[in-house]
Amino acid sequence: FTLLVADSGHFAINPNLHRQLPYDPLRDFAPVIEAVASHLCLTVGAGFPGNSIADFVAVSKSRPDGLMYGSAGNGSPHHLAMELLRVLSDAKLTHVPYKGSAQTVPALLAGDVMALFAGVSSTLGLVKAGRLRLLAVASEKRASFLPGIPTVAESGYPEYDFHNTIGMLAPAATPPDVVRGLNLSMAQVLRLPEITARLADVGMDVVAGTPEQFAHSIRQQLEQDARLVKLSGAKAD
């Protein structure tokens, strides 16, 4: 069988960002399992004058030109996560798109931008070294390995939820019993203590839901990202 590992952020964003794609995310795939939650965190430099979302919004409004934030590119999950915060908080922000997430953290360290939503795996070492700080988690729930970092929703914006997950999909014609068998086998492995611990080390929490739950999650994200792409004015580069 042919399987696809997909970041649901991009998987749900691309159909809303590109006018024509050679596939339909709902029609052409059979969701197998939403494997892990890959958390995005609002990240600032060690010298940022604040420790919370409220501070972040206040600082942005106190500056004539607001705050410049970086992302992995127009329409990326990192971009849309910040746009959702901007819309809900009325923060004064200017977007600086980079060519991929590998450029954003160095830009933040250099002071070229003041903040970004970044994957925990790319920042955790720098956070532990005291060079970066995490203000909030974009997901609905706190990351299990960062219990002291609140969610954006907990920080005054209960409507905020931008979850980014990684899952497995099969071609739409895959027999349901095969999909179910793959799901059960993968879930069993994902829940092994050594696998759960290893994933936490790289900034991910195990989800291991059913195919139906993954399908529902994809539909939710498609609807959410359609609104965010429109609000942000993002266009494909």
Protein Blocks (a to p, Z undefined) as FASTA:
>chain_A
ZZddddfklmmmmmmmpmbdcbdfklmpccfbdfbacdddddddfklgcfbfklmmmmmm
mpmnlpadddebehiaklmmmmmmmmmnopacdddddedjklmmmmmmnopambdcddfk
lmmmmmmnopaccfbdfbfbdcfklmmbccfklnopakbccdddddddddfklcfklmmm
mmmmmmmmmmpmklmmmmmmnopacfkpafklmmmmmmmmmmmmmmmmmmnopacZZ
